[in-house]
C-alpha cells in the first residue's frame, strides 16, 4: 500500500525542474524521490489547486511563481488527485485510486480498521470499492463489473499498512520541505505548511 499522486504531463512547465512522466500515471510518494520527482509532485499538487480566487481569497499575485502557487497557499483545505494504491505481489492485481479519490482523504481508510464498512472511490468508467466484512478486507478494482479483479487480505493487515503509508508521507513531506527551501525559498514555509494540509500530517 503506497500513497500516490495522479500525474499529468508537465508540458511547457518551467517554474522549476520536473521529471519526465507518463501522462495519467501514478507517482508514489516516499522519502526516496529524486529532486525532479519531488518537483513533479509539488507541481501536480499546486496544479490541482490552481483555481481562480473567489470572494473568500485574496487576488493572485502578478508574478508567475506566486500566481501558480496561490491556490495551494490560500486554500484552507487543498486537495490532490490520487489516493492509496494497493498491489498484490502474487496475482499482480493493482487497486488504484478512483476519480472521486483524493490523497488528502487517505485517513478515511482507518474507518475500516474499526469494524465493517465500505469506502467508494469513484464512479463509471471505473469504480474502486474497499469493504470490510468481519475479518476480511476486500478491494474490488471496479465494482461496476461482475468479473472485476479483487484483492482480499486480512483486516488485521490494514493498520500496519496504513502506518507504512503515514511513514511514506512523512518522509516525502520532509523531502519536499528541503526541496522548497532550494527551489521556492520565498514560499518555503507556506508550501511546506500547505503540503502538510494536503497530506493530513502535522506541519
C-alpha positions in Angstrom: 0.0 0.0 0.0 1.5 3.3 -1.1 0.3 6.9 -1.3 0.2 8.0 -4.9 -0.5 11.1 -7.0 -2.1 11.0 -10.4 0.3 12.9 -12.6 -0.4 14.8 -15.8 2.2 15.5 -18.5 4.2 18.6 -17.4 4.1 20.1 -21.0 5.8 23.5 -21.0 6.2 23.8 -17.3 9.3 25.9 -16.4 9.0 27.3 -12.9 11.3 24.6 -11.5 12.8 21.3 -12.7 10.4 18.4 -13.1 10.8 14.7 -14.1 9.5 13.2 -17.4 6.5 11.2 -16.6 3.8 9.3 -18.5 0.5 11.2 -18.5 -2.1 9.9 -16.1 0.5 7.7 -14.4 0.6 7.4 -10.6 3.7 8.7 -8.7 4.3 7.0 -5.4 5.3 9.4 -2.6 8.1 8.5 -0.3 11.4 9.7 1.0 13.5 8.2 -1.9 12.3 10.5 -4.7 14.7 12.5 -6.8 14.6 16.3 -6.6 13.0 16.4 -10.1 10.3 13.9 -8.9 9.6 16.0 -5.9 9.3 19.0 -8.2 6.8 17.0 -10.3 4.8 16.1 -7.2 4.7 19.7 -6.0 3.8 20.9 -9.5 0.9 18.5 -9.6 -0.4 19.3 -6.1 -0.2 23.0 -6.8 -1.9 22.5 -10.2 -4.8 20.7 -8.6 -5.4 23.9 -6.6 -4.6 26.4 -9.3 -8.2 27.8 -9.3 -9.1 31.5 -9.7 -9.7 33.1 -6.4 -13.3 33.8 -5.3 -14.5 36.3 -2.8 -13.0 34.4 0.2 -9.4 34.5 -1.0 -7.0 37.4 -2.0 -6.3 38.0 -5.6 -3.5 36.3 -7.4 -0.1 38.0 -7.3 1.3 39.2 -10.6 4.5 37.1 -10.7 4.2 33.7 -12.4 5.5 31.7 -9.4 3.3 33.4 -6.9 0.3 33.1 -9.2 0.8 29.3 -9.7 1.2 28.6 -6.0 -1.6 31.0 -5.0 -4.3 28.3 -4.7 -2.1 25.9 -2.8 -1.1 28.6 -0.4 -4.5 30.1 0.2 -7.0 27.2 0.2 -7.8 26.2 3.7 -8.4 22.6 2.5 -6.1 22.0 -0.6 -6.6 18.7 -2.4 -4.6 16.4 -4.6 -5.7 13.9 -7.3 -4.6 10.5 -6.0 -5.0 8.2 -3.0 -3.7 4.8 -2.0 -2.5 2.2 -4.4 -2.6 -1.4 -3.2 -0.6 -4.0 -5.2 -1.0 -7.8 -4.8 2.5 -9.1 -5.5 1.3 -12.6 -6.0 -1.5 -12.1 -8.5 -0.2 -8.8 -10.0 -3.6 -7.1 -9.3 -3.5 -3.4 -8.6 -6.2 -1.4 -6.7 -5.9 2.2 -7.9 -7.5 5.5 -6.7 -10.7 6.4 -8.5 -11.9 9.7 -9.9 -13.6 10.8 -6.6 -10.5 10.0 -4.6 -8.1 12.5 -3.1 -4.8 12.0 -1.3 -6.0 14.3 1.4 -8.6 11.7 2.4 -6.2 8.8 2.9 -7.1 8.6 6.6 -10.6 7.6 5.7 -9.2 4.1 5.3 -8.9 4.0 9.1 -12.7 3.6 9.2 -12.2 0.0 8.0 -9.9 -0.8 10.9 -12.8 -0.2 13.4 -15.3 -2.7 12.0 -17.4 -3.5 9.0 -17.7 -0.7 6.5 -17.5 0.4 2.8 -15.4 3.1 1.1 -16.2 4.0 -2.5 -13.6 5.9 -4.6 -15.3 6.7 -7.9 -17.9 6.0 -10.5 -18.0 5.0 -14.1 -15.9 4.2 -16.0 -14.1 2.7 -13.0 -15.5 2.4 -9.5 -12.9 1.1 -7.0 -14.5 -0.1 -3.7 -13.0 -1.2 -0.4 -15.2 -3.1 2.1 -14.6 -4.9 5.3 -16.8 -7.8 6.4 -15.7 -9.4 9.6 -12.0 -10.3 9.5 -11.7 -9.8 5.7 -10.9 -6.7 3.7 -12.0 -6.9 0.1 -10.7 -4.4 -2.5 -12.7 -4.5 -5.8 -10.8 -2.9 -8.7 -14.1 -2.0 -10.5 -17.3 -2.6 -8.6 -19.4 -1.9 -11.8 -18.1 -5.2 -13.3 -19.1 -8.6 -12.1 -15.8 -10.1 -13.3 -13.6 -7.4 -11.6 -10.3 -8.3 -10.2 -10.3 -8.4 -6.4 -7.6 -8.2 -3.7 -8.5 -9.9 -0.4 -6.5 -9.6 2.8 -6.9 -10.0 6.5 -8.4 -6.9 8.2 -5.6 -7.2 10.7 -3.1 -6.3 8.0 -4.6 -2.9 7.4 -3.3 -1.0 10.5 0.4 -1.8 9.7 -0.2 -1.0 6.0 -1.6 2.4 6.9 1.3 3.0 9.3 3.6 2.4 6.3 1.6 5.0 4.3 2.0 7.6 7.1 5.7 6.9 7.2 6.0 7.4 3.4 4.0 10.6 3.5 6.0 11.9 6.5 9.3 11.1 4.7 8.0 12.8 1.5 7.0 15.9 3.4 10.5 16.2 4.9 12.0 15.8 1.5 9.6 18.4 0.0 10.3 20.9 2.7 14.0 20.7 1.9 13.2 20.9 -1.8 11.1 24.1 -1.2 14.0 25.7 0.6 16.1 25.3 -2.5 13.6 25.9 -5.3 10.9 28.2 -3.9 12.8 29.8 -1.0 10.5 32.8 -0.7 7.5 30.5 -0.3 9.2 27.7 1.7 7.2 28.0 4.9 3.9 28.4 3.0 4.5 25.5 0.7 5.6 23.2 3.5 2.5 24.0 5.6 0.2 23.6 2.6 1.7 20.2 1.7 1.2 19.1 5.3 -2.5 20.1 5.0 -2.8 18.1 1.7 -1.2 15.1 3.3 -3.2 15.4 6.5 0.1 15.5 8.6 1.4 17.8 11.3 3.3 20.7 9.8 
